[in-house]
Amino acid sequence: MKKKQLGLSMPGVLALMVLAIMILRAAISLIPMYWDDVMVGSILDTIQETKAISSKTSTSDAKRLLEKRFQSNNLPISTDQLEIDRSERRLVLTFTYERRDDFLSNIDFVLTFTHRKDFTQ
């Protein structure tokens, strides 16, 4: 009586290794981008809690403050996409930005993050 073969063949093992390497490479690309986004959210929360930005803060001062905080935390994020809506007693920051990272040769990961903070007096 013949026994059935157990386990993977060599091509199966190689395919599994290639898949594992691709998943590891994706994690190496994506995890830092998500971690940077967590840091951006933390910075915006800290600014809101410490009241470093209020409804009377000018647009240029708000951008300058955010750029300074991003730079001190080594975040490669520009404040060019920062939108500020203001009224008499209200200032709303809407920050939408895009991050890109290489995956394999000409294949990129493109992630878009959005944060919105309301500074009401």
A tleap script that builds the chain and sets N, CA, C and O, in Angstrom:
source leaprc.protein.ff14SB
mol = sequence {
  NMET LYS LYS LYS GLN LEU GLY LEU SER MET
  PRO GLY VAL LEU ALA LEU MET VAL LEU ALA
  ILE MET ILE LEU ARG ALA ALA ILE SER LEU
  ILE PRO MET TYR TRP ASP ASP VAL MET VAL
  GLY SER ILE LEU ASP THR ILE GLN GLU THR
  LYS ALA ILE SER SER LYS THR SER THR SER
  ASP ALA LYS ARG LEU LEU GLU LYS ARG PHE
  GLN SER ASN ASN LEU PRO ILE SER THR ASP
  GLN LEU GLU ILE ASP ARG SER GLU ARG ARG
  LEU VAL LEU THR PHE THR TYR GLU ARG ARG
  ASP ASP PHE LEU SER ASN ILE ASP PHE VAL
  LEU THR PHE THR HIE ARG LYS ASP PHE THR
  CGLN
}
set mol.1.N position { 0.834 -1.166 0.000 }
set mol.1.CA position { 0.000 0.000 0.000 }
set mol.1.C position { 0.891 1.246 0.000 }
set mol.1.O position { 1.820 1.361 0.800 }
set mol.2.N position { 0.592 2.171 -0.910 }
set mol.2.CA position { 1.372 3.395 -1.026 }
set mol.2.C position { 0.906 4.409 0.008 }
set mol.2.O position { -0.282 4.514 0.310 }
set mol.3.N position { 1.886 5.165 0.553 }
set mol.3.CA position { 1.558 6.246 1.470 }
set mol.3.C position { 1.359 7.534 0.671 }
set mol.3.O position { 1.999 7.739 -0.360 }
set mol.4.N position { 0.477 8.388 1.151 }
set mol.4.CA position { 0.278 9.686 0.502 }
set mol.4.C position { 1.420 10.614 0.898 }
set mol.4.O position { 1.938 10.557 2.013 }
set mol.5.N position { 1.791 11.457 -0.036 }
set mol.5.CA position { 2.862 12.413 0.228 }
set mol.5.C position { 2.376 13.485 1.194 }
set mol.5.O position { 1.269 14.004 1.050 }
set mol.6.N position { 3.190 13.806 2.157 }
set mol.6.CA position { 2.876 14.853 3.123 }
set mol.6.C position { 3.840 16.017 2.917 }
set mol.6.O position { 4.989 15.813 2.525 }
set mol.7.N position { 3.376 17.233 3.178 }
set mol.7.CA position { 4.244 18.390 3.064 }
set mol.7.C position { 4.132 19.073 1.713 }
set mol.7.O position { 3.290 18.739 0.879 }
set mol.8.N position { 5.027 20.055 1.533 }
set mol.8.CA position { 5.033 20.849 0.307 }
set mol.8.C position { 6.151 20.396 -0.619 }
set mol.8.O position { 7.174 19.875 -0.175 }
set mol.9.N position { 5.941 20.599 -1.893 }
set mol.9.CA position { 6.999 20.336 -2.867 }
set mol.9.C position { 7.937 21.536 -2.890 }
set mol.9.O position { 7.620 22.571 -2.303 }
set mol.10.N position { 9.062 21.423 -3.540 }
set mol.10.CA position { 10.029 22.518 -3.615 }
set mol.10.C position { 9.421 23.776 -4.247 }
set mol.10.O position { 9.631 24.863 -3.708 }
set mol.11.N position { 8.678 23.690 -5.361 }
set mol.11.CA position { 8.042 24.918 -5.882 }
set mol.11.C position { 7.037 25.517 -4.888 }
set mol.11.O position { 6.892 26.738 -4.820 }
set mol.12.N position { 6.358 24.686 -4.133 }
set mol.12.CA position { 5.427 25.193 -3.130 }
set mol.12.C position { 6.149 25.941 -2.020 }
set mol.12.O position { 5.686 26.990 -1.570 }
set mol.13.N position { 7.283 25.404 -1.579 }
set mol.13.CA position { 8.090 26.065 -0.547 }
set mol.13.C position { 8.616 27.398 -1.076 }
set mol.13.O position { 8.580 28.400 -0.360 }
set mol.14.N position { 9.102 27.426 -2.315 }
set mol.14.CA position { 9.615 28.671 -2.900 }
set mol.14.C position { 8.508 29.711 -3.050 }
set mol.14.O position { 8.730 30.891 -2.779 }
set mol.15.N position { 7.324 29.289 -3.477 }
set mol.15.CA position { 6.198 30.220 -3.613 }
set mol.15.C position { 5.808 30.777 -2.250 }
set mol.15.O position { 5.495 31.962 -2.130 }
set mol.16.N position { 5.825 29.940 -1.233 }
set mol.16.CA position { 5.502 30.387 0.122 }
set mol.16.C position { 6.550 31.374 0.628 }
set mol.16.O position { 6.207 32.352 1.292 }
set mol.17.N position { 7.819 31.129 0.322 }
set mol.17.CA position { 8.881 32.048 0.732 }
set mol.17.C position { 8.751 33.404 0.028 }
set mol.17.O position { 8.943 34.448 0.650 }
set mol.18.N position { 8.427 33.384 -1.261 }
set mol.18.CA position { 8.240 34.633 -2.009 }
set mol.18.C position { 7.067 35.419 -1.420 }
set mol.18.O position { 7.153 36.636 -1.258 }
set mol.19.N position { 5.995 34.739 -1.107 }
set mol.19.CA position { 4.833 35.402 -0.499 }
set mol.19.C position { 5.187 35.999 0.859 }
set mol.19.O position { 4.784 37.122 1.163 }
set mol.20.N position { 5.933 35.264 1.674 }
set mol.20.CA position { 6.339 35.765 2.990 }
set mol.20.C position { 7.243 36.990 2.852 }
set mol.20.O position { 7.112 37.945 3.617 }
set mol.21.N position { 8.153 36.968 1.887 }
set mol.21.CA position { 9.043 38.108 1.662 }
set mol.21.C position { 8.256 39.329 1.200 }
set mol.21.O position { 8.554 40.446 1.623 }
set mol.22.N position { 7.255 39.138 0.339 }
set mol.22.CA position { 6.440 40.268 -0.122 }
set mol.22.C position { 5.624 40.856 1.029 }
set mol.22.O position { 5.489 42.075 1.127 }
set mol.23.N position { 5.088 40.018 1.887 }
set mol.23.CA position { 4.323 40.515 3.041 }
set mol.23.C position { 5.246 41.271 3.991 }
set mol.23.O position { 4.862 42.316 4.515 }
set mol.24.N position { 6.441 40.769 4.220 }
set mol.24.CA position { 7.409 41.448 5.076 }
set mol.24.C position { 7.810 42.796 4.480 }
set mol.24.O position { 7.917 43.790 5.200 }
set mol.25.N position { 8.030 42.828 3.172 }
set mol.25.CA position { 8.397 44.089 2.500 }
set mol.25.C position { 7.259 45.112 2.596 }
set mol.25.O position { 7.506 46.299 2.806 }
set mol.26.N position { 6.031 44.655 2.445 }
set mol.26.CA position { 4.881 45.563 2.577 }
set mol.26.C position { 4.805 46.109 4.003 }
set mol.26.O position { 4.541 47.295 4.199 }
set mol.27.N position { 5.034 45.259 4.987 }
set mol.27.CA position { 4.997 45.714 6.381 }
set mol.27.C position { 6.098 46.729 6.649 }
set mol.27.O position { 5.884 47.706 7.367 }
set mol.28.N position { 7.271 46.504 6.078 }
set mol.28.CA position { 8.385 47.439 6.265 }
set mol.28.C position { 8.060 48.799 5.648 }
set mol.28.O position { 8.536 49.823 6.138 }
set mol.29.N position { 7.272 48.827 4.602 }
set mol.29.CA position { 6.885 50.087 3.972 }
set mol.29.C position { 5.721 50.760 4.676 }
set mol.29.O position { 5.731 51.978 4.853 }
set mol.30.N position { 4.721 49.996 5.081 }
set mol.30.CA position { 3.477 50.574 5.594 }
set mol.30.C position { 3.531 50.960 7.071 }
set mol.30.O position { 2.971 51.989 7.452 }
set mol.31.N position { 4.179 50.175 7.895 }
set mol.31.CA position { 4.172 50.435 9.337 }
set mol.31.C position { 4.763 51.808 9.674 }
set mol.31.O position { 4.164 52.520 10.480 }
set mol.32.N position { 5.907 52.225 9.104 }
set mol.32.CA position { 6.403 53.570 9.426 }
set mol.32.C position { 5.451 54.695 9.000 }
set mol.32.O position { 5.361 55.716 9.682 }
set mol.33.N position { 4.745 54.517 7.886 }
set mol.33.CA position { 3.812 55.562 7.453 }
set mol.33.C position { 2.649 55.680 8.432 }
set mol.33.O position { 2.229 56.788 8.767 }
set mol.34.N position { 2.131 54.556 8.888 }
set mol.34.CA position { 1.049 54.602 9.868 }
set mol.34.C position { 1.545 55.136 11.211 }
set mol.34.O position { 0.817 55.853 11.898 }
set mol.35.N position { 2.771 54.795 11.588 }
set mol.35.CA position { 3.314 55.307 12.838 }
set mol.35.C position { 3.464 56.835 12.768 }
set mol.35.O position { 3.164 57.534 13.736 }
set mol.36.N position { 3.926 57.350 11.622 }
set mol.36.CA position { 4.024 58.800 11.450 }
set mol.36.C position { 2.651 59.455 11.552 }
set mol.36.O position { 2.528 60.549 12.103 }
set mol.37.N position { 1.618 58.799 11.028 }
set mol.37.CA position { 0.268 59.349 11.126 }
set mol.37.C position { -0.211 59.375 12.576 }
set mol.37.O position { -0.895 60.313 12.986 }
set mol.38.N position { 0.136 58.373 13.336 }
set mol.38.CA position { -0.204 58.372 14.765 }
set mol.38.C position { 0.487 59.541 15.456 }
set mol.38.O position { -0.100 60.184 16.327 }
set mol.39.N position { 1.733 59.818 15.072 }
set mol.39.CA position { 2.465 60.949 15.649 }
set mol.39.C position { 1.817 62.285 15.265 }
set mol.39.O position { 1.736 63.194 16.091 }
set mol.40.N position { 1.358 62.401 14.019 }
set mol.40.CA position { 0.669 63.627 13.594 }
set mol.40.C position { -0.591 63.829 14.433 }
set mol.40.O position { -0.849 64.937 14.902 }
set mol.41.N position { -1.366 62.781 14.624 }
set mol.41.CA position { -2.562 62.873 15.459 }
set mol.41.C position { -2.228 63.259 16.884 }
set mol.41.O position { -2.942 64.049 17.502 }
set mol.42.N position { -1.146 62.706 17.411 }
set mol.42.CA position { -0.714 63.031 18.768 }
set mol.42.C position { -0.293 64.501 18.873 }
set mol.42.O position { -0.615 65.173 19.853 }
set mol.43.N position { 0.419 64.991 17.871 }
set mol.43.CA position { 0.836 66.398 17.866 }
set mol.43.C position { -0.380 67.311 17.829 }
set mol.43.O position { -0.434 68.296 18.565 }
set mol.44.N position { -1.358 66.998 16.980 }
set mol.44.CA position { -2.563 67.826 16.892 }
set mol.44.C position { -3.358 67.773 18.197 }
set mol.44.O position { -3.909 68.788 18.624 }
set mol.45.N position { -3.423 66.606 18.830 }
set mol.45.CA position { -4.111 66.505 20.120 }
set mol.45.C position { -3.406 67.335 21.191 }
set mol.45.O position { -4.057 68.012 21.987 }
set mol.46.N position { -2.078 67.281 21.209 }
set mol.46.CA position { -1.307 68.048 22.183 }
set mol.46.C position { -1.503 69.541 21.977 }
set mol.46.O position { -1.650 70.294 22.940 }
set mol.47.N position { -1.505 69.964 20.727 }
set mol.47.CA position { -1.724 71.391 20.438 }
set mol.47.C position { -3.110 71.815 20.910 }
set mol.47.O position { -3.281 72.910 21.445 }
set mol.48.N position { -4.096 70.948 20.711 }
set mol.48.CA position { -5.457 71.272 21.135 }
set mol.48.C position { -5.559 71.310 22.660 }
set mol.48.O position { -6.220 72.192 23.209 }
set mol.49.N position { -4.916 70.370 23.349 }
set mol.49.CA position { -4.979 70.317 24.810 }
set mol.49.C position { -4.245 71.488 25.458 }
set mol.49.O position { -4.712 72.037 26.456 }
set mol.50.N position { -3.096 71.875 24.895 }
set mol.50.CA position { -2.319 72.969 25.482 }
set mol.50.C position { -2.793 74.338 25.021 }
set mol.50.O position { -2.293 75.366 25.477 }
set mol.51.N position { -3.756 74.341 24.116 }
set mol.51.CA position { -4.304 75.592 23.580 }
set mol.51.C position { -3.216 76.465 22.945 }
set mol.51.O position { -3.237 77.689 23.071 }
set mol.52.N position { -2.266 75.816 22.260 }
set mol.52.CA position { -1.211 76.540 21.553 }
set mol.52.C position { -1.771 77.261 20.332 }
set mol.52.O position { -1.198 78.246 19.865 }
set mol.53.N position { -2.894 76.763 19.820 }
set mol.53.CA position { -3.596 77.409 18.709 }
set mol.53.C position { -4.996 77.744 19.195 }
set mol.53.O position { -5.682 76.906 19.780 }
set mol.54.N position { -5.404 78.962 18.947 }
set mol.54.CA position { -6.760 79.377 19.310 }
set mol.54.C position { -7.434 79.980 18.082 }
set mol.54.O position { -6.852 80.018 16.998 }
set mol.55.N position { -8.646 80.442 18.261 }
set mol.55.CA position { -9.374 81.021 17.132 }
set mol.55.C position { -8.746 82.327 16.664 }
set mol.55.O position { -9.036 82.797 15.564 }
set mol.56.N position { -7.887 82.915 17.492 }
set mol.56.CA position { -7.243 84.178 17.133 }
set mol.56.C position { -5.872 83.981 16.486 }
set mol.56.O position { -5.240 84.954 16.073 }
set mol.57.N position { -5.409 82.738 16.393 }
set mol.57.CA position { -4.109 82.450 15.793 }
set mol.57.C position { -4.185 82.648 14.282 }
set mol.57.O position { -5.136 82.213 13.633 }
set mol.58.N position { -3.176 83.308 13.737 }
set mol.58.CA position { -3.161 83.536 12.289 }
set mol.58.C position { -2.819 82.233 11.561 }
set mol.58.O position { -2.271 81.300 12.148 }
set mol.59.N position { -3.151 82.196 10.288 }
set mol.59.CA position { -2.895 81.017 9.471 }
set mol.59.C position { -1.398 80.722 9.390 }
set mol.59.O position { -0.981 79.570 9.514 }
set mol.60.N position { -0.602 81.749 9.184 }
set mol.60.CA position { 0.851 81.542 9.067 }
set mol.60.C position { 1.447 81.069 10.384 }
set mol.60.O position { 2.354 80.237 10.383 }
set mol.61.N position { 0.953 81.585 11.515 }
set mol.61.CA position { 1.452 81.134 12.812 }
set mol.61.C position { 1.080 79.676 13.081 }
set mol.61.O position { 1.876 78.926 13.646 }
set mol.62.N position { -0.109 79.279 12.686 }
set mol.62.CA position { -0.535 77.892 12.882 }
set mol.62.C position { 0.320 76.955 12.031 }
set mol.62.O position { 0.748 75.903 12.506 }
set mol.63.N position { 0.568 77.329 10.783 }
set mol.63.CA position { 1.414 76.504 9.914 }
set mol.63.C position { 2.834 76.431 10.463 }
set mol.63.O position { 3.454 75.367 10.464 }
set mol.64.N position { 3.337 77.551 10.921 }
set mol.64.CA position { 4.697 77.591 11.457 }
set mol.64.C position { 4.817 76.699 12.692 }
set mol.64.O position { 5.806 75.983 12.848 }
set mol.65.N position { 3.823 76.741 13.559 }
set mol.65.CA position { 3.836 75.916 14.768 }
set mol.65.C position { 3.807 74.429 14.414 }
set mol.65.O position { 4.557 73.633 14.978 }
set mol.66.N position { 2.936 74.067 13.477 }
set mol.66.CA position { 2.867 72.664 13.063 }
set mol.66.C position { 4.162 72.210 12.391 }
set mol.66.O position { 4.645 71.110 12.658 }
set mol.67.N position { 4.724 73.045 11.527 }
set mol.67.CA position { 5.986 72.684 10.872 }
set mol.67.C position { 7.091 72.479 11.901 }
set mol.67.O position { 7.897 71.555 11.785 }
set mol.68.N position { 7.121 73.343 12.904 }
set mol.68.CA position { 8.134 73.225 13.955 }
set mol.68.C position { 7.962 71.921 14.737 }
set mol.68.O position { 8.944 71.244 15.039 }
set mol.69.N position { 6.713 71.569 15.065 }
set mol.69.CA position { 6.451 70.315 15.799 }
set mol.69.C position { 6.780 69.100 14.937 }
set mol.69.O position { 7.342 68.123 15.432 }
set mol.70.N position { 6.434 69.155 13.651 }
set mol.70.CA position { 6.748 68.033 12.755 }
set mol.70.C position { 8.265 67.871 12.626 }
set mol.70.O position { 8.784 66.755 12.642 }
set mol.71.N position { 8.960 68.990 12.500 }
set mol.71.CA position { 10.408 68.936 12.344 }
set mol.71.C position { 11.071 68.412 13.617 }
set mol.71.O position { 12.021 67.634 13.528 }
set mol.72.N position { 10.605 68.808 14.779 }
set mol.72.CA position { 11.206 68.336 16.028 }
set mol.72.C position { 10.943 66.857 16.265 }
set mol.72.O position { 11.685 66.212 17.006 }
set mol.73.N position { 9.889 66.300 15.640 }
set mol.73.CA position { 9.603 64.871 15.743 }
set mol.73.C position { 10.092 64.083 14.531 }
set mol.73.O position { 9.747 62.912 14.369 }
set mol.74.N position { 10.899 64.728 13.675 }
set mol.74.CA position { 11.468 64.095 12.478 }
set mol.74.C position { 10.403 63.497 11.563 }
set mol.74.O position { 10.572 62.391 11.048 }
set mol.75.N position { 9.325 64.216 11.363 }
set mol.75.CA position { 8.263 63.766 10.464 }
set mol.75.C position { 8.444 64.436 9.100 }
set mol.75.O position { 8.470 65.664 9.020 }
set mol.76.N position { 8.567 63.662 8.048 }
set mol.76.CA position { 8.772 64.244 6.710 }
set mol.76.C position { 7.449 64.652 6.060 }
set mol.76.O position { 7.110 64.175 4.977 }
set mol.77.N position { 6.715 65.524 6.717 }
set mol.77.CA position { 5.378 65.898 6.256 }
set mol.77.C position { 5.323 67.408 6.089 }
set mol.77.O position { 5.747 68.158 6.969 }
set mol.78.N position { 4.797 67.843 4.955 }
set mol.78.CA position { 4.665 69.262 4.664 }
set mol.78.C position { 3.268 69.740 5.054 }
set mol.78.O position { 2.299 68.983 4.996 }
set mol.79.N position { 3.186 70.997 5.448 }
set mol.79.CA position { 1.885 71.571 5.820 }
set mol.79.C position { 1.230 72.301 4.651 }
set mol.79.O position { 0.340 73.126 4.862 }
set mol.80.N position { 1.653 72.011 3.433 }
set mol.80.CA position { 1.085 72.667 2.261 }
set mol.80.C position { -0.407 72.376 2.098 }
set mol.80.O position { -1.151 73.225 1.606 }
set mol.81.N position { -0.843 71.200 2.501 }
set mol.81.CA position { -2.251 70.804 2.348 }
set mol.81.C position { -3.107 71.178 3.558 }
set mol.81.O position { -4.265 70.770 3.642 }
set mol.82.N position { -2.561 71.936 4.481 }
set mol.82.CA position { -3.310 72.354 5.672 }
set mol.82.C position { -4.360 73.380 5.289 }
set mol.82.O position { -4.044 74.408 4.690 }
set mol.83.N position { -5.610 73.101 5.636 }
set mol.83.CA position { -6.714 74.034 5.380 }
set mol.83.C position { -7.204 74.568 6.714 }
set mol.83.O position { -7.425 73.812 7.660 }
set mol.84.N position { -7.368 75.864 6.774 }
set mol.84.CA position { -7.840 76.501 8.004 }
set mol.84.C position { -9.117 77.255 7.691 }
set mol.84.O position { -9.134 78.173 6.871 }
set mol.85.N position { -10.191 76.848 8.363 }
set mol.85.CA position { -11.473 77.550 8.252 }
set mol.85.C position { -11.683 78.300 9.561 }
set mol.85.O position { -11.619 77.729 10.650 }
set mol.86.N position { -11.932 79.575 9.419 }
set mol.86.CA position { -12.100 80.350 10.641 }
set mol.86.C position { -13.375 81.178 10.597 }
set mol.86.O position { -13.841 81.615 9.545 }
set mol.87.N position { -13.905 81.367 11.779 }
set mol.87.CA position { -14.998 82.302 11.976 }
set mol.87.C position { -14.615 83.117 13.207 }
set mol.87.O position { -13.462 83.094 13.638 }
set mol.88.N position { -15.573 83.829 13.765 }
set mol.88.CA position { -15.269 84.717 14.866 }
set mol.88.C position { -14.687 83.998 16.086 }
set mol.88.O position { -13.666 84.425 16.625 }
set mol.89.N position { -15.320 82.921 16.519 }
set mol.89.CA position { -14.876 82.207 17.720 }
set mol.89.C position { -14.452 80.776 17.435 }
set mol.89.O position { -14.384 79.950 18.345 }
set mol.90.N position { -14.172 80.486 16.192 }
set mol.90.CA position { -13.902 79.108 15.827 }
set mol.90.C position { -12.785 79.036 14.793 }
set mol.90.O position { -12.704 79.858 13.880 }
set mol.91.N position { -11.937 78.044 14.956 }
set mol.91.CA position { -10.885 77.767 13.994 }
set mol.91.C position { -10.868 76.253 13.793 }
set mol.91.O position { -10.761 75.495 14.756 }
set mol.92.N position { -10.973 75.822 12.548 }
set mol.92.CA position { -10.995 74.395 12.233 }
set mol.92.C position { -9.812 74.090 11.321 }
set mol.92.O position { -9.682 74.652 10.234 }
set mol.93.N position { -8.948 73.180 11.793 }
set mol.93.CA position { -7.823 72.724 10.988 }
set mol.93.C position { -8.217 71.421 10.317 }
set mol.93.O position { -8.635 70.477 10.988 }
set mol.94.N position { -8.090 71.363 9.014 }
set mol.94.CA position { -8.284 70.124 8.278 }
set mol.94.C position { -6.966 69.841 7.565 }
set mol.94.O position { -6.534 70.595 6.693 }
set mol.95.N position { -6.350 68.748 7.954 }
set mol.95.CA position { -5.028 68.422 7.435 }
set mol.95.C position { -5.099 67.100 6.697 }
set mol.95.O position { -5.191 66.037 7.311 }
set mol.96.N position { -5.056 67.173 5.375 }
set mol.96.CA position { -5.063 65.985 4.526 }
set mol.96.C position { -3.708 65.921 3.835 }
set mol.96.O position { -3.284 66.871 3.177 }
set mol.97.N position { -3.049 64.804 3.994 }
set mol.97.CA position { -1.738 64.666 3.358 }
set mol.97.C position { -1.577 63.254 2.806 }
set mol.97.O position { -2.289 62.323 3.180 }
set mol.98.N position { -0.621 63.138 1.911 }
set mol.98.CA position { -0.384 61.883 1.202 }
set mol.98.C position { 1.044 61.429 1.476 }
set mol.98.O position { 1.976 62.233 1.489 }
set mol.99.N position { 1.197 60.146 1.689 }
set mol.99.CA position { 2.532 59.555 1.869 }
set mol.99.C position { 2.735 58.485 0.810 }
set mol.99.O position { 1.816 57.731 0.490 }
set mol.100.N position { 3.932 58.424 0.274 }
set mol.100.CA position { 4.294 57.440 -0.753 }
set mol.100.C position { 5.533 56.688 -0.303 }
set mol.100.O position { 6.419 57.235 0.353 }
set mol.101.N position { 5.568 55.415 -0.677 }
set mol.101.CA position { 6.770 54.628 -0.434 }
set mol.101.C position { 6.864 53.549 -1.509 }
set mol.101.O position { 5.850 53.036 -1.982 }
set mol.102.N position { 8.076 53.221 -1.880 }
set mol.102.CA position { 8.302 52.184 -2.883 }
set mol.102.C position { 7.961 50.819 -2.310 }
set mol.102.O position { 8.208 50.537 -1.137 }
set mol.103.N position { 7.393 49.985 -3.156 }
set mol.103.CA position { 7.142 48.600 -2.769 }
set mol.103.C position { 8.112 47.706 -3.545 }
set mol.103.O position { 9.030 47.127 -2.965 }
set mol.104.N position { 7.910 47.603 -4.816 }
set mol.104.CA position { 8.813 46.860 -5.697 }
set mol.104.C position { 9.006 47.666 -6.966 }
set mol.104.O position { 8.024 48.025 -7.617 }
set mol.105.N position { 10.212 47.953 -7.327 }
set mol.105.CA position { 10.619 48.730 -8.498 }
set mol.105.C position { 9.665 49.886 -8.797 }
set mol.105.O position { 9.802 50.940 -8.176 }
set mol.106.N position { 8.717 49.746 -9.703 }
set mol.106.CA position { 7.844 50.868 -10.052 }
set mol.106.C position { 6.452 50.738 -9.418 }
set mol.106.O position { 5.510 51.386 -9.873 }
set mol.107.N position { 6.316 49.937 -8.411 }
set mol.107.CA position { 5.048 49.799 -7.682 }
set mol.107.C position { 5.193 50.545 -6.367 }
set mol.107.O position { 6.101 50.270 -5.583 }
set mol.108.N position { 4.289 51.494 -6.129 }
set mol.108.CA position { 4.332 52.318 -4.920 }
set mol.108.C position { 3.100 52.083 -4.070 }
set mol.108.O position { 2.036 51.705 -4.562 }
set mol.109.N position { 3.276 52.319 -2.777 }
set mol.109.CA position { 2.137 52.419 -1.869 }
set mol.109.C position { 1.836 53.900 -1.725 }
set mol.109.O position { 2.740 54.693 -1.464 }
set mol.110.N position { 0.574 54.283 -1.891 }
set mol.110.CA position { 0.160 55.666 -1.707 }
set mol.110.C position { -0.946 55.661 -0.661 }
set mol.110.O position { -1.998 55.053 -0.857 }
set mol.111.N position { -0.697 56.348 0.457 }
set mol.111.CA position { -1.666 56.416 1.543 }
set mol.111.C position { -2.070 57.866 1.757 }
set mol.111.O position { -1.227 58.762 1.717 }
set mol.112.N position { -3.348 58.098 1.982 }
set mol.112.CA position { -3.855 59.428 2.261 }
set mol.112.C position { -4.434 59.440 3.666 }
set mol.112.O position { -5.238 58.582 4.029 }
set mol.113.N position { -4.014 60.425 4.448 }
set mol.113.CA position { -4.464 60.561 5.828 }
set mol.113.C position { -5.166 61.906 5.989 }
set mol.113.O position { -4.783 62.894 5.362 }
set mol.114.N position { -6.190 61.939 6.828 }
set mol.114.CA position { -6.916 63.176 7.098 }
set mol.114.C position { -7.113 63.324 8.604 }
set mol.114.O position { -7.516 62.388 9.295 }
set mol.115.N position { -6.819 64.520 9.087 }
set mol.115.CA position { -7.066 64.868 10.487 }
set mol.115.C position { -7.857 66.163 10.507 }
set mol.115.O position { -7.632 67.055 9.689 }
set mol.116.N position { -8.779 66.258 11.443 }
set mol.116.CA position { -9.597 67.471 11.577 }
set mol.116.C position { -9.670 67.829 13.053 }
set mol.116.O position { -10.048 67.002 13.882 }
set mol.117.N position { -9.309 69.058 13.375 }
set mol.117.CA position { -9.355 69.537 14.762 }
set mol.117.C position { -10.131 70.843 14.804 }
set mol.117.O position { -9.961 71.722 13.959 }
set mol.118.N position { -10.976 70.941 15.799 }
set mol.118.CA position { -11.811 72.122 15.984 }
set mol.118.C position { -11.329 72.866 17.216 }
set mol.118.O position { -11.355 72.333 18.325 }
set mol.119.N position { -10.886 74.105 17.014 }
set mol.119.CA position { -10.434 74.948 18.119 }
set mol.119.C position { -11.496 76.020 18.350 }
set mol.119.O position { -11.429 77.115 17.791 }
set mol.120.N position { -12.458 75.687 19.170 }
set mol.120.CA position { -13.540 76.627 19.474 }
set mol.120.C position { -13.223 77.321 20.782 }
set mol.120.O position { -12.792 76.694 21.750 }
set mol.121.N position { -13.444 78.626 20.795 }
set mol.121.CA position { -13.143 79.402 21.990 }
set mol.121.C position { -14.306 79.423 22.942 }
set mol.121.O position { -14.221 80.036 24.006 }
savepdb mol mol.pdb
quit
